[in-house]
Amino acid sequence: MGQDTADRVPLKRAIIAHAVSPDTYAVTLPLDHCYGHTAHGGLVVSTILSALKMHFSTALKSQNQPHTFNFQLSFLRPATDGQALVEIKAAKLGTKISTVHVKFSQGRADNVVGYASQMNMSLEEGVSFPTSYKLDPPPPPPTDLDRLTNQTPGPHWLSWTYPWSPHSYLKAATHFRWFSPTDSIADPSIMDLWLTPLASSDEDRFTNEMLGSIADHWAESLENYRPNDSTFTSSNLAKVTRVGDTDLGTDIQAPPWKYLTQSMSMEMKKVLPPEGVKRLFLRARVKRIERGRLDAEVVIADERLELVAVSQQVTLIIPGLGFTKKINKLPTYIACAETAKRARKELSVGPRLITHLLIQGPNKKTRYSLSSYLFKHRIGPLKPQHLAYPVK
């Protein structure tokens, strides 16, 4: 299946923030950077970082603190594709470090809240000592990554891409070329990746504002604990994409779990060049997976494996699209006429259950996405009297 690039939005453009007032910025979350219709936490973080960069280059330019070096964010509810606002309020403005309160919202609902600290990292002064810190176990050397394709693995790394489909749940992941180790991983809790943008121009070279998005592309490490059952382990993904499985990531072959970011913090260790860098290394190490919750440390490094950023994350694990196999026999309904044409078109080429159709609740005012309705009601049953009319 060829990739239609007409509607593709490079990550750099996807996170652009526009000022609508001195402390409020408008952003648009493109559908092709979402998982399904849900904007992953990292995409939201990158829009916040973009708004912070603009805020400290305009409203607070006199502070001379252009770099976000630390943030802590709490995710109150998932964001979806479409319009959103980022509000920034000063908490403490200092000569060296300033801290602001940030809020990301859609409609009347607050999605993400937290604090970010700014400084001028190019003017930092103070005591420094070299330490013995290193990645342990060390990743394989990044030999000849530029020469690798889906069909030509190298001595240490496999190159692969997620196939793009208009029905893919994994659209956000299709913007990158991924590199996974050819050798078996030292421990299933570890996921090592190199990422580079698929964009042919320099527009999508990685900058500090994109690190939020980059830090969030690791959750499939959970699948490493299911090596015999999952397509989405580090090694299996590379193998499947090498043979051209164009169904991978569609509603039929979607991951069995959704990962909802609950909190994310990050400390920037380095300012990337203004023009960006072509490639970044990511190591995610899960510390515990228990009762539907996992926490992890994510290390981002440059091509010399020098630290760029370190992130701590907590994620909830809930049933994903793969879970719909249990309910495929239920009738499918939609709530409003404007989605009927689109629904019938998608139902003709995809699975019978489409997760982004709208369902009208019993009070005839509340609407749920199909996935949230099923989750809320413990997988149905769907009752026709709660819905507008069936799709036939």
Number of C-alpha atoms within 10 A of each C-alpha: 10 8 11 10 9 6 9 16 17 19 24 17 13 20 26 20 25 17 18 11 10 13 17 19 24 19 22 18 23 23 20 26 26 21 19 23 20 18 22 23 26 19 26 25 25 25 29 28 26 23 28 28 21 19 22 19 16 12 13 18 13 9 18 15 24 19 22 26 21 19 22 19 22 17 21 16 14 17 25 21 19 13 14 21 23 28 22 21 14 14 14 11 14 12 9 14 16 17 19 18 18 25 19 26 19 17 9 6 11 18 19 24 18 17 19 23 21 24 22 16 17 11 8 8 7 4 4 6 4 5 6 4 6 10 10 7 10 9 16 14 14 18 12 11 18 10 10 16 17 19 15 13 20 17 14 17 24 26 26 24 21 26 22 25 20 11 18 24 25 24 23 24 19 20 24 18 19 24 26 24 24 18 12 10 17 12 11 18 18 22 24 21 21 24 20 20 22 15 17 7 9 12 14 23 22 24 16 24 24 23 23 23 20 20 28 20 19 20 20 18 20 23 21 22 14 13 15 10 10 17 21 23 21 27 18 17 21 26 19 18 19 19 10 16 15 17 18 23 24 22 23 18 18 22 22 17 18 19 20 20 25 19 20 25 20 23 16 20 16 17 17 15 11 10 12 17 18 15 18 21 23 24 20 25 20 21 12 12 15 10 8 11 16 19 20 21 19 24 20 23 19 18 14 10 16 13 17 20 23 21 22 18 21 20 21 18 19 15 15 16 22 15 17 23 12 9 15 13 10 15 15 21 25 22 21 15 11 9 13 18 11 11 22 14 10 16 16 9 9 16 16 21 23 22 20 17 20 22 26 22 16 12 8 12 9 10 18 17 17 21 21 15 19 17 14 11 10 9 16 12 11 18 11 12 10 15 20 17 17 12 15 9
